[in-house]
């Protein structure tokens, strides 16, 4: 499990390194095509596509890699995933080597944007192995310790999300602001993770375990969703991700409009959110020894609901007192408290859902079922930002995305009674 933690953590570093700088780095190429994201919707739509296609590929490929890992083992899938990250982050770095001063020609800009799109598609396919990583933890833990093991993935996500932007900042400083350095650093870190996995990680798929021979397809995904108690858990996870992604995607714009935060302040805010996620994941593990996954899940949904409700109230009050100039320290503190509650709640929801699903899935289908769960999480990361960004500009209060997230979580809360304490099922024949 330590090797899985390190590989997921380092792989997430690569994601966290590229994420904060991608919009700014592709802007010169869009401007060369007359698609400035600051002057029209077309440029912004292209940037949105570059973000969304990553999650779209994860939606498609998570159940595929999970199902294949049930048949051929976890190790080949994780090694292939990390190898893909090495290659496609390097492609991103190469795309950024196309000069932007003076403004590139239209043909050069198209080449650069095409390579960025290729890199995002490839990185999304390669990064669709989180379900397989969760299956590794399921292979290595007893049902009683499953939630503590799943929390490691949440800690790895938080750590990568925290340190990735910091490494990007200092890395670009080290390489004299070279645009290609971001992709190069991400590729090197993924290569380190690949070496660790190749030399240390041993197969966890139990000898003699059986899996169906059918290739992953829509009918098999639907069959997973129809499994007793699994479908409602996948729906809960999907809706929770939608609510969380609506919060994350609008956060930078909200802090600028409400509190006048500059880029450096937002950078520190996102690093703080990642750090909070990592700490909360660490705190979850000892709690999972004494409290059931279902109770931790209910607590997490409650914390998210409270945090996003507070955030919607803060947004309305900031507008009422005058944007930026009228935002006092109390409202700023309320914003930080609301954000922290939301993040801590999500840190409880994430491993709880994975652990409950794993406990209710026979060992021969862990990769497939956890892959389907991660697939719908990726779909939530597409729907959430689209809904959040669409609602953000509809009202001057900027509160609509958070109101919508609250309503989504109310629906999740209504699903909680359908999730009961159950023992793990027997192994399938």
SVG drawing of the C-alpha trace seen along z (x, -y; Angstrom):
<svg xmlns="http://www.w3.org/2000/svg" viewBox="-35 -50 52 71">
<polyline fill="none" stroke="black" stroke-width="0.4" points="0.0,0.0 2.9,-2.3 4.1,-1.9 0.6,-2.6 0.5,-5.7 3.9,-6.9 2.9,-6.2 -0.5,-7.9 1.1,-10.8 3.9,-11.4 1.5,-10.9 -0.9,-13.5 2.1,-15.9 2.3,-15.9 -1.4,-16.7 -1.1,-19.5 1.9,-21.0 0.2,-21.4 -3.3,-22.4 -2.6,-25.9 -0.6,-27.1 -2.4,-25.5 -4.9,-28.4 -2.2,-31.0 0.3,-28.9 -2.2,-28.2 -3.5,-31.8 -0.8,-33.1 -1.7,-30.3 -5.4,-31.1 -4.6,-34.8 -2.6,-33.9 -5.8,-32.4 -8.0,-35.4 -9.5,-33.4 -8.4,-35.4 -10.2,-33.9 -10.4,-37.5 -12.4,-38.8 -14.9,-36.2 -16.4,-32.8 -14.7,-30.8 -11.2,-31.0 -12.6,-30.1 -14.5,-27.2 -11.3,-25.8 -9.6,-26.0 -12.7,-24.4 -12.4,-21.6 -8.7,-21.0 -9.7,-20.6 -12.9,-18.5 -11.3,-16.1 -9.0,-14.8 -12.0,-13.9 -13.9,-12.5 -11.1,-10.1 -11.1,-9.0 -14.8,-8.5 -14.4,-6.2 -11.3,-4.3 -11.6,-3.8 -13.9,-0.8 -11.8,0.6 -8.5,0.5 -10.2,1.8 -11.8,4.7 -8.6,5.6 -6.7,5.5 -9.2,8.1 -8.0,10.4 -4.3,9.7 -3.3,8.2 -2.9,4.7 0.8,4.3 0.7,4.2 -2.1,1.6 -0.3,-0.7 3.0,-0.4 1.3,-1.2 -0.6,-4.1 2.6,-5.7 4.4,-5.1 1.7,-7.0 2.0,-9.9 5.7,-10.1 5.1,-10.2 2.1,-12.6 3.5,-15.1 6.6,-15.2 4.3,-15.9 2.8,-18.8 6.3,-20.2 7.2,-19.9 4.0,-21.7 5.0,-24.6 8.4,-24.9 6.6,-26.5 7.8,-30.2 5.2,-32.8 7.4,-35.9 6.7,-37.2 3.2,-35.9 3.3,-32.5 1.9,-32.0 -1.5,-30.4 0.0,-27.1 2.4,-27.0 -0.4,-27.8 -2.5,-25.0 0.3,-22.6 0.9,-23.6 -2.8,-23.4 -3.1,-20.1 -0.2,-18.7 -1.7,-20.1 -5.0,-18.3 -3.2,-15.1 -1.3,-15.4 -4.5,-16.0 -6.3,-13.0 -3.3,-10.8 -2.8,-11.9 -6.5,-11.3 -6.3,-7.8 -3.1,-7.1 -4.5,-8.7 -7.7,-6.5 -6.1,-4.0 -7.2,-5.3 -9.9,-2.6 -7.1,0.0 -5.1,-1.6 -8.2,-1.3 -8.4,2.3 -4.8,2.8 -5.8,1.5 -8.8,3.8 -6.5,6.7 -4.2,5.9 -6.7,5.1 -9.3,6.9 -12.9,5.6 -12.5,4.1 -9.4,2.0 -10.7,1.2 -11.7,-2.4 -8.3,-3.2 -6.6,-1.9 -8.8,-3.8 -8.0,-7.0 -4.4,-6.7 -5.6,-7.6 -7.3,-10.8 -4.1,-11.7 -2.1,-11.2 -4.6,-13.4 -4.3,-16.1 -0.5,-16.0 -0.2,-16.1 -2.7,-18.9 -0.8,-20.9 2.8,-20.3 2.1,-20.3 1.5,-24.0 4.4,-24.8 6.8,-22.6 5.5,-24.3 6.3,-27.7 9.8,-26.9 10.5,-24.8 9.7,-27.6 11.9,-29.9 14.7,-27.4 14.5,-27.1 14.2,-30.9 10.5,-30.8 10.9,-28.4 7.4,-27.3 8.4,-23.8 9.7,-23.2 6.3,-22.5 5.7,-19.5 9.3,-18.3 9.1,-18.4 5.7,-16.5 7.2,-13.9 10.3,-13.4 8.2,-12.9 6.0,-10.4 9.2,-8.6 10.3,-8.4 6.9,-6.9 7.3,-4.4 10.8,-3.3 9.4,-2.9 6.5,-0.8 8.6,1.3 11.3,2.1 9.3,2.4 5.6,3.1 4.6,6.8 1.3,8.1 -1.5,8.1 -4.1,9.9 -4.6,13.2 -3.6,16.4 -6.5,18.4 -8.9,15.4 -11.4,15.6 -12.9,12.8 -15.4,12.8 -13.8,12.9 -16.0,10.3 -14.3,7.0 -15.6,4.0 -18.6,2.5 -21.8,0.5 -23.8,3.5 -21.2,4.6 -21.2,1.0 -25.0,1.1 -24.8,4.5 -22.5,3.0 -25.0,0.2 -27.7,2.8 -25.8,4.7 -27.5,4.5 -26.5,1.4 -23.8,0.5 -25.8,-1.7 -27.0,-4.1 -23.4,-4.4 -22.1,-5.3 -24.9,-7.9 -24.0,-9.3 -20.4,-9.6 -21.3,-11.2 -23.5,-13.8 -21.0,-14.6 -18.3,-15.1 -20.7,-17.4 -21.2,-19.5 -17.5,-19.6 -16.4,-20.3 -18.9,-23.2 -17.2,-24.7 -13.6,-24.1 -14.1,-25.4 -15.6,-28.8 -13.3,-29.4 -10.6,-31.4 -13.2,-33.7 -15.2,-34.1 -12.2,-35.1 -11.3,-37.7 -14.8,-39.2 -15.5,-39.0 -12.2,-39.7 -9.9,-41.0 -7.4,-38.2 -4.5,-38.3 -2.9,-35.3 -0.4,-34.7 -3.1,-34.7 -5.2,-32.3 -2.2,-30.1 -1.7,-29.9 -5.4,-29.3 -5.4,-26.3 -2.3,-25.0 -4.0,-25.4 -7.1,-23.5 -4.9,-20.6 -3.1,-20.7 -6.4,-20.6 -7.5,-17.7 -4.3,-15.8 -4.7,-16.5 -8.3,-15.5 -7.4,-12.3 -4.8,-11.6 -7.4,-12.3 -9.9,-10.0 -7.7,-6.9 -7.8,-6.6 -11.5,-7.5 -12.2,-4.6 -11.0,-2.2 -13.8,-3.2 -16.6,-4.5 -18.3,-2.7 -17.8,-3.8 -21.5,-4.7 -21.4,-7.0 -18.3,-8.7 -20.0,-9.1 -23.1,-10.7 -20.8,-13.0 -18.9,-14.0 -22.0,-14.8 -23.2,-16.9 -19.9,-18.8 -20.0,-19.5 -23.7,-20.6 -22.9,-23.0 -19.8,-24.4 -21.4,-25.1 -24.4,-26.6 -22.1,-29.0 -20.3,-29.8 -23.6,-30.7 -24.5,-33.0 -21.0,-34.6 -21.4,-35.2 -24.8,-37.0 -23.5,-39.1 -20.4,-40.2 -22.5,-41.4 -24.9,-43.1 -22.0,-45.1 -20.3,-45.9 -17.9,-43.7 -14.2,-43.9 -14.3,-47.2 -17.1,-46.1 -15.8,-42.6 -14.7,-42.7 -12.5,-40.4 -15.5,-38.5 -16.8,-37.6 -13.3,-36.5 -13.0,-34.3 -16.4,-32.9 -15.3,-32.1 -12.2,-30.3 -14.2,-28.4 -16.8,-27.4 -14.1,-26.2 -12.4,-24.2 -15.7,-22.5 -16.4,-21.6 -13.0,-20.1 -12.9,-18.1 -16.4,-16.8 -15.2,-15.6 -12.1,-14.0 -14.6,-11.9 -16.9,-11.1 -14.2,-9.9 -12.7,-6.9 -16.0,-6.0 -17.8,-5.4 -14.8,-3.5 -14.6,-1.3 -18.3,-0.5 -18.4,0.4 -15.3,2.5 -16.8,4.4 -19.9,5.1 -18.1,6.4 -16.6,9.9 -12.8,10.0 -12.9,11.1 -14.6,7.9 -12.9,5.2 -11.1,3.6 -14.2,3.4 -16.6,2.1 -14.2,-0.4 -13.3,-1.5 -17.0,-2.2 -17.2,-4.2 -14.2,-6.3 -15.6,-6.6 -18.8,-8.3 -16.5,-10.5 -14.8,-11.7 -18.2,-12.4 -19.0,-14.5 -15.8,-16.5 -17.2,-17.3 -20.8,-18.2 -19.8,-20.1 -17.6,-22.7 -19.9,-23.2 -22.9,-23.8 -20.8,-25.9 -19.3,-28.2 -22.7,-28.6 -24.4,-29.6 -21.6,-31.9 -22.4,-34.7 -26.2,-34.5 -26.5,-36.6 -24.4,-39.4 -24.3,-37.6 -22.1,-34.8 -23.9,-32.5 -25.9,-30.4 -23.2,-27.7 -23.1,-27.1 -26.8,-27.1 -27.0,-24.5 -24.3,-22.4 -26.3,-22.6 -29.4,-21.4 -27.4,-18.5 -26.2,-17.5 -29.7,-17.7 -30.6,-15.0 -27.5,-13.0 -28.7,-13.3 -32.1,-11.9 -30.3,-8.8 -28.4,-8.1 -31.2,-5.9 -30.8,-3.5 -27.2,-2.8 -27.3,-0.3 -24.5,1.6 -23.9,4.8 -21.3,7.5 -19.0,8.1 -20.5,10.6 -19.0,14.0 -16.7,14.6 -18.6,15.2 -18.6,18.6"/>
</svg>
